Amino acid sequence: MSKLGWFVVGAAIGAVGVIQMRDNPKAQQAVEDIKLAAKDFSSALTAGYQEREAEIHKASKTNK
């Protein structure tokens, strides 16, 4: 299939998805749940990164 064909298929799937989201409250709630889970996951990653960065910084100060 050509690139244009894939583009048209993707646009059609996107349009169907938007219509389903608009008309289906359960789908809207599912998306909101996914957004919340993604934000929680992102926050956990950020906190873990900052914690590890602080440990490394502390270790490098004690080794000097």
Residue pairs with C-beta under 8 A, 6 or more apart in sequence:
1 9
20 27
21 27
21 28
21 31
